[in-house]
Amino acid sequence: MFRTPLNLFRVLAIAEAVSWTLLIAGLIVRESTDLAIAVTIGGGIHGFVFLSYGATAVLVAKNQRWGVWPTVVAIGSAVIPYATIPTELWLHRSGRLAGNWRLVATEDPRDAAWHDRVMRWFLSRAWLLAGLIGLAVVALYAILLVVGPPGGRD
């Protein structure tokens, strides 16, 4: 399913937009019915997808060798509702999502860097990489739940 960086990034960009919809719907339900659990559910889903999208943006940026600007725009787009969709379109149209995962070294001198070797090792073991990223997202999510929601608790 995620054979290319484009496929993975596109799925997470759409999921992030859908999670914004769930969060906004939860806010509307809470304000119109006093049902606070709606925000808890929508916000929880949004928070998890938000972190997953951020991790995906970092992985794809590293694989595609983006500079600072596209990377910051990709990560920052998750903060603005629905901005991940136009960001994905821009990255795709500008060719920044073209190509495959970099599984083997090339003649490019950047491929000799230690972090590129580590990335290629993990990319060639996709299930291990997905598991580790998943564990990191879950751990960060749990820490953020303990810290509390943005704006504090009621």
C-alpha positions as CSV (number, residue, x, y, z in Angstrom):
1,M,0.0,0.0,0.0
2,F,2.8,2.4,0.9
3,R,5.2,1.4,-1.8
4,T,6.2,5.0,-2.5
5,P,6.7,8.1,-0.3
6,L,3.8,9.7,-2.3
7,N,1.3,7.0,-1.2
8,L,2.2,7.2,2.5
9,F,2.3,11.0,2.6
10,R,-1.0,11.3,0.7
11,V,-2.8,8.9,3.0
12,L,-1.6,10.7,6.2
13,A,-2.4,14.1,4.7
14,I,-6.0,13.0,4.0
15,A,-6.2,11.4,7.4
16,E,-5.1,14.6,9.1
17,A,-7.8,16.6,7.3
18,V,-10.4,14.0,8.3
19,S,-9.2,14.2,11.9
20,W,-9.7,18.0,11.8
21,T,-13.3,17.4,10.7
22,L,-13.8,15.0,13.7
23,L,-12.3,17.6,16.1
24,I,-14.4,20.5,14.7
25,A,-17.5,18.3,14.8
26,G,-16.8,17.4,18.4
27,L,-16.4,21.1,19.3
28,I,-19.8,21.8,17.6
29,V,-21.5,18.9,19.4
30,R,-20.0,20.0,22.8
31,E,-21.2,23.6,22.4
32,S,-24.7,22.7,21.1
33,T,-25.4,19.7,23.4
34,D,-23.0,20.0,26.4
35,L,-21.7,16.6,25.5
36,A,-18.0,17.0,26.3
37,I,-17.1,13.5,25.4
38,A,-17.4,14.5,21.7
39,V,-14.3,16.7,22.0
40,T,-12.5,14.0,23.9
41,I,-13.1,11.5,21.1
42,G,-12.5,13.9,18.2
43,G,-9.5,15.5,19.9
44,G,-8.0,12.1,20.8
45,I,-8.2,10.9,17.2
46,H,-7.0,14.2,15.9
47,G,-4.0,14.2,18.3
48,F,-2.9,10.7,17.3
49,V,-3.2,11.4,13.6
50,F,-1.5,14.7,14.0
51,L,1.6,13.0,15.6
52,S,1.5,10.3,12.9
53,Y,1.4,12.8,10.1
54,G,4.3,14.7,11.7
55,A,6.4,11.5,11.9
56,T,5.5,10.7,8.3
57,A,6.5,14.2,7.1
58,V,9.9,13.8,8.8
59,L,10.5,10.3,7.3
60,V,9.4,11.4,3.8
61,A,11.4,14.6,4.0
62,K,14.5,12.7,4.9
63,N,13.9,10.1,2.1
64,Q,13.2,12.7,-0.5
65,R,16.1,15.0,0.6
66,W,13.9,18.0,1.1
67,G,15.4,21.2,2.2
68,V,14.3,23.1,5.4
69,W,11.5,25.1,3.7
70,P,9.5,22.1,2.3
71,T,10.0,20.2,5.5
72,V,8.8,23.1,7.7
73,V,5.8,23.7,5.5
74,A,4.9,20.0,5.5
75,I,5.1,19.7,9.3
76,G,3.5,23.1,9.9
77,S,0.6,22.4,7.7
78,A,-0.8,20.0,10.3
79,V,-1.4,23.0,12.6
80,I,-3.8,24.7,10.2
81,P,-7.1,22.9,9.6
82,Y,-7.2,21.1,6.2
83,A,-3.8,22.6,5.1
84,T,-2.2,19.2,4.7
85,I,-4.2,18.7,1.5
86,P,-2.9,21.7,-0.5
87,T,0.5,21.0,1.0
88,E,0.4,17.5,-0.4
89,L,-0.7,18.8,-3.8
90,W,2.1,21.4,-3.8
91,L,4.7,18.8,-2.8
92,H,3.4,16.4,-5.5
93,R,3.2,19.0,-8.3
94,S,6.7,20.3,-7.5
95,G,8.1,16.8,-7.8
96,R,9.1,16.5,-4.1
97,L,7.1,13.3,-3.7
98,A,8.3,11.7,-6.9
99,G,10.3,8.5,-6.7
100,N,10.6,5.4,-4.6
101,W,12.0,4.7,-1.1
102,R,15.8,4.9,-1.1
103,L,16.7,1.3,-0.2
104,V,20.1,1.1,-1.9
105,A,23.1,3.5,-2.0
106,T,23.8,5.3,-5.2
107,E,26.8,7.3,-6.4
108,D,25.4,10.4,-4.6
109,P,27.9,11.3,-1.9
110,R,25.0,12.0,0.5
111,D,24.3,8.3,0.5
112,A,27.6,7.7,2.4
113,A,26.4,9.6,5.5
114,W,25.7,7.5,8.5
115,H,22.1,8.7,8.9
116,D,21.4,7.7,5.3
117,R,22.8,4.2,5.9
118,V,20.6,3.9,9.0
119,M,17.5,5.1,7.1
120,R,18.1,2.6,4.3
121,W,18.6,-0.2,6.8
122,F,15.2,0.6,8.4
123,L,13.4,1.2,5.1
124,S,14.5,-2.2,4.0
125,R,12.8,-3.6,7.1
126,A,9.6,-1.6,6.7
127,W,7.6,-3.5,9.4
128,L,10.3,-2.9,12.0
129,L,10.4,0.8,11.0
130,A,6.6,1.1,11.1
131,G,6.5,-0.6,14.5
132,L,9.2,1.7,16.0
133,I,7.5,4.8,14.6
134,G,4.2,3.6,15.9
135,L,5.7,3.0,19.4
136,A,7.3,6.4,19.3
137,V,4.0,8.0,18.4
138,V,2.1,6.1,21.0
139,A,4.7,7.0,23.7
140,L,4.6,10.7,22.8
141,Y,0.8,10.6,22.7
142,A,0.7,9.0,26.2
143,I,3.1,11.6,27.5
144,L,1.0,14.4,26.1
145,L,-2.2,12.9,27.6
146,V,-0.5,13.0,31.0
147,V,0.6,16.6,30.5
148,G,-3.0,17.5,29.5
149,P,-4.8,19.1,26.7
150,P,-3.9,22.5,25.1
151,G,-5.3,25.3,27.2
152,G,-5.5,23.2,30.4
153,R,-8.3,21.2,31.9
154,D,-11.7,22.6,32.7
